[in-house]
């Protein structure tokens, strides 16, 4: 039995319920590397190096937990999950599965980690206990990093955060309008980078003298938990402000001792029977493995892929494993992306360190057909082979007295006559075969790659077709 690639919904923004004067202000802007910093600050107070953990309000934690639990996955109607994900029989005996890619595993350097950072702010005093926030300052930050975060219990006078500026390794995030902070304010800041394990810190504010941001808790985030481009899901920002429900990873570590091979079909044309893939190997501990079917290149990890891809399947494995999965029909070429990860999951998507990654291409839309033909004994027979090649391919055609084999390589030793021609896109090739003494088969195949030095077919077979040549 096998599983089907499933569909999920992306994280959705959820509304946050705060008092009228205690609204959540979100800083959802992208970095603008190279822009000059604008110093409107009157005073800068760096964060203390010492970090201490503190408990958070129970009501707010419950709200964040509910928001996290609101992330739901949905299976599409067109993909039905098969019963079970394991099998004792191999799909290699299935005649619809005769063309697997060469297995490939790319050892992944366990996701890099964003460097530690510190936060300060500039402000002016309104009156005792109340400050007007002018800007946040974060360092060190690289040009590849992105900043995500916001503040809770910020009294706003129609104020908000403006686009932040990076100069050197310092980010300045100014405010526009009036944004007030006091001893109840919480400032959440995350620094993330595509494919890297991010870092976050939650600060309180101690209204002085001295006035300083007070680190409350910090940690490392799963790689790509927070999308680096576009808006950040409110559910994740809420979790940054209530870290008890925030997914975390150790800031150091590697994934070792795993072995895996991913086999996937080369061709996924809608007209063809649904092919089956196989993920097999050995997990050196508790691991999550996943396979995504995508139209673009593969992302760094499962979380990053899940934000843009709807077709996927996930398994939890330990020790030796073999998993089979059916694929979704496709009309355009794409990729199968596979991941083996340690750790747990967020919203049912693996979020741990990547131990192995796979990037395997598939093709779609390839088709070939042979027109019926007839002739007389002792004379060659001409007919037309038509079809479509999704990329630059080689059309092979054979005359054979036995039924056509599944692939060109298998047909080659049985043929009494053969030929080949390069094709791309829609094609029509007129073929005149060898002299035949009896009725025979004309077999046609679309192959990736040309003939080898011995004139034999190479590469996988993407599509095949045949017709009977009647000899009278």
C-alpha positions as CSV (number, residue, x, y, z in Angstrom):
1,X,0.0,0.0,0.0
2,X,1.1,3.6,-0.4
3,X,0.3,7.1,0.7
4,X,-0.8,9.9,-1.6
5,X,0.7,13.3,-1.7
6,X,-1.6,15.5,0.3
7,X,-2.6,19.2,0.3
8,X,-2.3,21.6,3.1
9,X,-3.4,25.2,3.6
10,X,-0.9,27.9,4.4
11,X,-0.8,29.6,7.8
12,X,-3.4,32.3,8.0
13,X,-3.3,35.6,9.8
14,X,-5.4,35.5,13.0
15,X,-6.7,38.6,14.8
16,X,-5.4,39.4,18.2
17,X,-7.7,40.6,20.9
18,X,-6.2,43.4,23.0
19,X,-7.6,46.3,25.0
20,X,-8.3,49.5,23.0
21,X,-5.2,51.3,24.3
22,X,-3.1,48.1,24.3
23,X,-2.9,47.2,20.7
24,X,-0.3,44.9,19.0
25,X,1.9,46.9,16.6
26,X,3.6,44.6,14.1
27,X,6.9,45.4,12.3
28,X,6.5,43.5,9.1
29,X,9.0,45.2,6.9
30,X,11.9,43.9,4.8
31,X,15.5,45.0,5.0
32,X,16.8,47.7,2.7
33,X,20.5,46.9,2.7
34,X,22.8,49.8,2.0
35,X,20.5,52.7,2.9
36,X,22.0,55.2,5.3
37,X,20.9,55.1,8.9
38,X,18.8,58.0,10.1
39,X,19.6,58.9,13.7
40,X,16.6,60.5,15.2
41,X,17.4,59.0,18.6
42,X,18.0,61.1,21.6
43,X,19.6,58.3,23.6
44,X,20.5,54.7,22.9
45,X,20.4,52.1,25.7
46,X,21.9,48.7,24.8
47,X,20.4,45.5,26.1
48,X,22.0,43.8,29.1
49,X,24.1,40.8,28.1
50,X,22.6,38.7,31.0
51,X,19.4,36.9,30.0
52,X,16.9,35.8,32.5
53,X,13.7,33.9,31.9
54,X,10.4,35.1,33.3
55,X,6.8,33.7,33.3
56,X,4.2,35.2,31.0
57,X,0.6,36.1,31.8
58,X,-1.5,33.0,31.7
59,X,-4.4,34.5,29.7
60,X,-2.1,35.8,27.0
61,X,-0.3,32.4,26.8
62,X,-3.7,30.6,26.4
63,X,-4.6,33.0,23.6
64,X,-1.3,32.4,21.8
65,X,-1.7,28.6,22.3
66,X,-5.2,28.8,20.8
67,X,-3.8,30.8,17.9
68,X,-1.1,28.2,17.3
69,X,-3.6,25.4,17.4
70,X,-5.8,27.2,14.9
71,X,-3.3,26.2,12.2
72,X,-5.1,23.4,10.3
73,X,-4.2,21.2,7.5
74,X,-6.7,20.1,4.9
75,X,-6.6,17.2,2.4
76,X,-7.9,18.0,-1.0
77,X,-10.7,16.0,-2.6
78,X,-8.6,14.9,-5.5
79,X,-5.9,13.2,-3.3
80,X,-7.2,10.3,-1.2
81,X,-5.0,8.9,1.5
82,X,-4.4,5.2,1.0
83,X,-4.7,2.8,3.9
84,X,-1.3,2.6,5.5
85,X,2.1,3.9,4.4
86,X,4.2,0.7,4.6
87,X,4.3,-2.2,2.2
88,X,6.0,-5.6,2.0
89,X,5.7,-5.7,-1.8
90,X,7.8,-3.6,-4.0
91,X,6.2,-1.2,-6.6
92,X,9.0,-2.2,-9.0
93,X,6.8,-5.1,-10.2
94,X,4.0,-2.7,-11.2
95,X,4.2,-2.2,-15.0
96,X,3.2,1.4,-14.6
97,X,6.4,2.0,-12.6
98,X,9.2,1.2,-14.9
99,X,11.1,4.5,-14.9
100,X,12.7,5.7,-11.7
101,X,15.2,8.4,-11.4
102,X,18.7,7.6,-10.3
103,X,18.5,7.7,-6.5
104,X,20.1,10.8,-5.1
105,X,20.8,12.0,-1.5
106,X,22.5,15.3,-0.9
107,X,24.2,15.4,2.5
108,X,22.9,18.6,4.1
109,X,25.1,20.7,6.4
110,X,22.8,21.0,9.3
111,X,21.1,24.4,8.9
112,X,23.4,27.3,9.8
113,X,22.4,29.4,12.8
114,X,21.9,33.2,12.8
115,X,24.4,34.9,15.0
116,X,23.3,36.2,18.4
117,X,22.1,39.8,18.5
118,X,21.3,42.6,21.0
119,X,18.6,45.2,21.0
120,X,18.5,48.7,22.2
121,X,16.1,51.6,21.7
122,X,16.0,55.4,21.6
123,X,13.3,57.3,23.3
124,X,12.1,60.6,24.9
125,X,10.4,60.9,28.2
126,X,6.7,62.0,28.2
127,X,6.3,61.9,32.0
128,X,7.3,59.7,34.8
129,X,6.7,56.1,33.8
130,X,5.8,56.8,30.2
131,X,8.2,57.0,27.2
132,X,7.8,57.8,23.5
133,X,9.7,55.3,21.5
134,X,11.8,56.8,18.7
135,X,13.5,53.7,17.2
136,X,14.7,50.2,17.8
137,X,18.4,49.4,17.2
138,X,19.6,45.8,16.6
139,X,23.1,44.5,16.0
140,X,24.8,42.6,14.6
141,X,22.7,41.9,11.5
142,X,23.9,40.8,8.1
143,X,22.5,41.8,4.7
144,X,21.1,38.3,4.3
145,X,19.1,38.5,7.5
146,X,15.5,39.6,7.9
147,X,13.9,41.1,11.0
148,X,10.5,40.2,12.2
149,X,8.8,41.2,15.4
150,X,6.5,43.7,17.1
151,X,5.5,45.0,20.5
152,X,2.6,44.4,22.8
153,X,1.2,46.9,25.3
154,X,2.3,49.8,23.1
155,X,0.0,52.8,23.5
156,X,-0.3,54.3,20.1
157,X,-1.0,57.8,19.1
158,X,-1.5,56.7,15.5
159,X,2.1,55.5,15.5
160,X,3.8,52.6,13.8
161,X,7.2,51.2,12.7
162,X,8.7,52.4,9.5
163,X,10.9,50.4,7.1
164,X,14.1,49.5,8.8
165,X,17.5,50.5,7.6
166,X,20.8,48.5,7.7
167,X,24.1,50.3,7.9
168,X,27.2,48.2,8.6
169,X,25.9,45.6,11.0
170,X,23.4,47.9,12.7
171,X,19.7,48.0,11.9
172,X,17.7,51.1,12.8
173,X,13.9,50.7,12.8
174,X,12.4,54.1,13.4
175,X,8.8,54.8,14.4
176,X,6.4,57.1,12.6
177,X,3.9,59.1,14.6
178,X,3.6,58.5,18.4
179,X,4.3,55.1,19.9
180,X,4.4,55.0,23.7
181,X,6.0,52.4,25.9
182,X,6.0,51.8,29.7
183,X,6.9,49.1,32.2
184,X,4.2,46.7,30.8
185,X,5.5,46.8,27.2
186,X,6.8,43.7,25.6
187,X,9.1,43.9,22.6
188,X,9.6,40.7,20.5
189,X,12.4,40.5,18.0
190,X,13.4,37.7,15.7
191,X,16.3,37.6,13.2
192,X,15.8,35.0,10.5
193,X,17.5,34.0,7.2
194,X,16.3,31.5,4.5
195,X,17.4,28.0,5.4
196,X,19.0,29.1,8.7
197,X,18.0,28.5,12.3
198,X,16.7,31.8,13.5
199,X,17.0,33.6,16.9
200,X,14.5,35.4,18.9
201,X,14.4,37.5,22.1
202,X,11.6,38.9,24.2
203,X,12.3,42.1,26.1
204,X,10.5,44.0,28.8
205,X,11.1,47.7,29.5
206,X,12.5,49.0,32.8
207,X,11.6,52.7,33.1
208,X,14.6,54.2,34.9
209,X,16.7,55.7,35.7
210,X,18.4,53.9,34.1
211,X,15.8,53.1,31.3
212,X,16.8,49.9,29.5
213,X,15.3,47.0,27.7
214,X,15.2,44.0,29.9
215,X,15.8,40.6,28.3
216,X,13.1,38.2,29.5
217,X,13.8,35.1,27.4
218,X,15.5,34.0,24.2
219,X,16.1,31.0,22.0
220,X,16.5,29.6,18.5
221,X,13.7,29.1,16.0
222,X,13.3,26.3,13.4
223,X,14.6,27.3,10.1
224,X,12.0,29.0,7.9
225,X,9.4,28.9,10.7
226,X,8.9,32.6,9.9
227,X,8.8,33.3,6.1
228,X,11.5,35.8,5.2
229,X,9.5,37.4,2.4
230,X,6.0,38.8,2.7
231,X,3.9,39.3,5.8
232,X,4.5,37.2,8.9
233,X,1.6,35.1,10.0
234,X,0.0,36.8,13.1
235,X,-0.1,33.4,14.7
236,X,3.7,33.3,14.8
237,X,4.1,36.9,16.0
238,X,1.7,36.1,18.8
239,X,3.8,33.1,19.7
240,X,7.0,35.4,19.7
241,X,5.2,37.4,22.4
242,X,4.2,34.3,24.3
243,X,7.3,32.0,23.9
244,X,5.8,29.2,26.0
245,X,4.0,28.1,22.9
246,X,6.8,29.0,20.4
247,X,8.5,26.1,18.6
248,X,12.2,26.0,19.4
249,X,15.4,24.2,18.5
250,X,18.7,23.9,20.3
251,X,21.0,26.5,19.0
252,X,23.7,23.9,18.2
253,X,23.7,20.4,17.0
254,X,23.9,18.1,13.9
255,X,22.0,15.3,12.4
256,X,24.3,12.2,11.8
257,X,24.1,8.5,11.0
258,X,21.2,8.6,8.6
259,X,21.0,6.8,5.2
260,X,18.2,7.3,2.7
261,X,17.4,6.9,-1.0
262,X,14.5,8.6,-2.7
263,X,13.1,7.0,-5.9
264,X,10.7,9.0,-8.0
265,X,9.1,8.7,-11.5
266,X,10.5,10.7,-14.4
267,X,7.2,11.3,-16.1
268,X,3.8,12.5,-14.6
269,X,1.6,13.0,-17.7
270,X,-2.1,13.1,-16.8
271,X,-2.9,10.5,-19.4
272,X,-0.5,7.9,-17.9
273,X,-1.3,5.7,-14.9
274,X,-0.4,7.3,-11.6
275,X,3.3,6.3,-10.8
276,X,4.6,5.4,-7.4
277,X,7.7,6.6,-5.6
278,X,9.7,5.1,-2.8
279,X,11.6,6.6,0.2
280,X,13.8,4.1,1.9
281,X,16.7,4.1,4.3
282,X,17.8,4.1,7.9
283,X,17.0,6.8,10.5
284,X,19.5,7.0,13.3
285,X,16.9,8.0,15.9
286,X,13.5,9.7,15.8
287,X,13.2,11.5,12.4
288,X,10.6,13.0,10.1
289,X,10.8,12.4,6.4
290,X,8.7,14.3,3.8
291,X,8.2,14.4,0.1
292,X,6.9,17.5,-1.8
293,X,5.8,17.7,-5.4
294,X,6.6,21.2,-6.7
295,X,6.7,23.1,-10.0
296,X,9.7,25.2,-9.1
297,X,13.1,24.3,-7.5
298,X,13.3,22.9,-4.0
299,X,13.5,25.0,-0.8
300,X,15.9,24.5,2.1
301,X,13.6,22.5,4.2
302,X,10.0,21.2,4.7
303,X,8.7,24.4,6.5
304,X,10.0,26.6,3.7
305,X,8.4,24.3,1.1
306,X,5.1,24.1,2.9
307,X,4.5,27.8,2.5
308,X,4.3,27.5,-1.3
309,X,3.5,23.9,-2.0
310,X,0.3,22.0,-1.5
311,X,1.2,18.5,-2.5
312,X,3.2,16.6,0.1
313,X,3.3,13.7,2.5
314,X,5.0,13.3,5.9
315,X,6.0,10.3,7.9
316,X,7.6,9.8,11.4
317,X,10.3,7.1,11.2
318,X,12.9,5.4,13.4
319,X,15.4,2.7,12.3
320,X,15.0,1.0,8.9
321,X,12.1,2.4,6.9
322,X,10.5,2.0,3.4
323,X,7.6,4.3,2.4
324,X,5.7,4.3,-0.9
325,X,3.7,7.2,-2.2
326,X,1.5,7.9,-5.2
327,X,2.1,11.1,-7.1
328,X,-0.2,13.8,-8.4
329,X,-0.9,14.2,-12.2
330,X,1.0,17.0,-13.8
331,X,0.9,19.0,-17.0
332,X,4.2,20.8,-16.5
333,X,7.7,19.7,-15.4
334,X,8.6,20.0,-11.8
335,X,10.6,18.5,-8.9
336,X,10.2,16.0,-6.1
337,X,11.8,17.5,-2.9
338,X,12.6,15.1,-0.1
339,X,13.8,15.9,3.4
340,X,15.0,13.9,6.4
341,X,14.9,16.0,9.6
342,X,15.4,15.5,13.3
343,X,13.3,17.3,15.9
344,X,9.5,17.7,16.0
345,X,6.9,19.5,13.9
346,X,5.0,22.7,13.7
347,X,1.5,22.6,12.2
348,X,2.2,19.0,11.3
349,X,5.2,20.1,9.2
350,X,8.7,18.9,10.2
351,X,10.7,21.7,11.7
352,X,13.9,20.1,12.9
353,X,17.4,20.2,11.5
354,X,17.9,18.8,8.0
355,X,20.0,15.7,7.8
356,X,19.4,14.8,4.2
357,X,17.9,16.7,1.3
358,X,16.7,15.4,-2.1
359,X,16.1,17.4,-5.4
360,X,14.8,15.2,-8.2
361,X,13.3,16.5,-11.4
362,X,10.2,15.1,-13.2
363,X,8.8,15.8,-16.6
364,X,5.2,16.0,-17.9
365,X,3.3,16.3,-21.1
366,X,5.4,13.8,-23.1
367,X,3.5,11.6,-25.5
368,X,4.2,9.5,-28.6
369,X,2.0,7.6,-31.0
370,X,2.7,5.5,-34.1
371,X,0.2,5.5,-37.0
372,X,-1.0,2.1,-38.2
373,X,0.7,0.8,-41.3
374,X,0.7,-2.1,-43.7
375,X,2.9,-3.4,-46.4
376,X,3.9,-6.4,-48.5
377,X,6.6,-9.0,-47.7
378,X,10.0,-8.0,-48.8
379,X,9.2,-4.2,-48.9
380,X,10.0,-1.6,-46.3
381,X,7.0,0.1,-44.6
382,X,6.7,3.8,-44.0
383,X,4.5,5.5,-41.4
384,X,4.4,8.6,-39.2
385,X,5.3,8.9,-35.5
386,X,3.8,12.0,-33.8
387,X,3.9,13.3,-30.3
388,X,5.2,16.0,-27.9
389,X,8.5,16.2,-26.1
390,X,8.5,18.4,-23.0
391,X,12.3,19.1,-23.3
392,X,15.1,18.2,-25.7
393,X,14.7,14.5,-26.1
394,X,15.6,11.6,-28.5
395,X,12.9,9.7,-30.4
396,X,13.9,6.1,-30.8
397,X,11.9,3.7,-33.1
398,X,12.3,0.0,-33.5
399,X,10.8,-2.7,-35.7
400,X,10.4,-6.0,-33.7
401,X,8.7,-9.3,-34.2
402,X,7.9,-9.5,-30.5
403,X,5.7,-7.1,-28.4
404,X,7.3,-3.8,-27.4
405,X,9.3,-3.7,-24.2
406,X,8.6,-0.9,-21.5
407,X,11.8,1.0,-22.3
408,X,14.1,1.7,-25.2
409,X,17.0,0.0,-23.5
410,X,15.0,-3.2,-23.1
411,X,13.7,-3.1,-26.7
412,X,17.2,-2.5,-28.2
413,X,18.4,-6.2,-28.2
414,X,15.1,-7.5,-29.6
415,X,14.8,-5.1,-32.6
416,X,15.3,-6.1,-36.2
417,X,15.6,-2.5,-37.2
418,X,16.0,0.8,-35.4
419,X,16.6,4.5,-35.7
420,X,16.5,7.7,-33.7
421,X,15.9,11.4,-34.1
422,X,16.2,14.5,-31.8
423,X,12.9,16.1,-31.0
424,X,11.5,18.9,-28.9
425,X,8.0,20.2,-28.5
426,X,5.3,18.9,-30.9
427,X,6.8,16.7,-33.6
428,X,6.0,14.5,-36.6
429,X,8.6,12.2,-37.9
430,X,8.2,10.0,-41.0
431,X,9.9,6.6,-40.6
432,X,10.7,4.0,-43.2
433,X,11.7,0.8,-41.5
434,X,13.6,-2.3,-42.6
435,X,12.3,-5.0,-45.0
436,X,9.9,-7.2,-43.1
437,X,9.0,-10.8,-43.8
438,X,6.0,-10.9,-41.5
439,X,3.8,-8.7,-39.4
440,X,5.7,-6.9,-36.7
441,X,5.5,-4.1,-34.1
442,X,6.8,-0.6,-34.6
443,X,7.9,0.6,-31.1
444,X,8.6,4.3,-30.3
445,X,10.1,5.8,-27.2
446,X,11.0,9.3,-26.0
447,X,14.3,9.3,-24.1
448,X,16.3,11.8,-22.2
449,X,19.8,11.9,-23.7
450,X,21.2,10.7,-27.0
451,X,22.8,7.4,-28.0
452,X,26.0,6.3,-26.3
453,X,29.3,5.6,-28.2
454,X,28.0,2.2,-29.2
455,X,24.8,3.7,-30.7
456,X,22.6,2.4,-27.9
457,X,19.8,4.4,-26.1
458,X,20.6,6.1,-22.8
459,X,18.6,8.0,-20.2
460,X,15.1,7.2,-18.9
461,X,12.1,6.6,-21.0
462,X,9.5,9.4,-20.6
463,X,6.9,8.0,-23.0
464,X,6.3,5.1,-25.3
465,X,3.9,4.1,-28.1
466,X,3.5,1.2,-30.5
467,X,1.5,0.0,-33.5
468,X,1.3,-3.2,-35.5
469,X,2.6,-3.3,-39.0
470,X,0.5,-5.7,-41.0
471,X,2.4,-7.6,-43.7
472,X,0.5,-9.5,-46.4
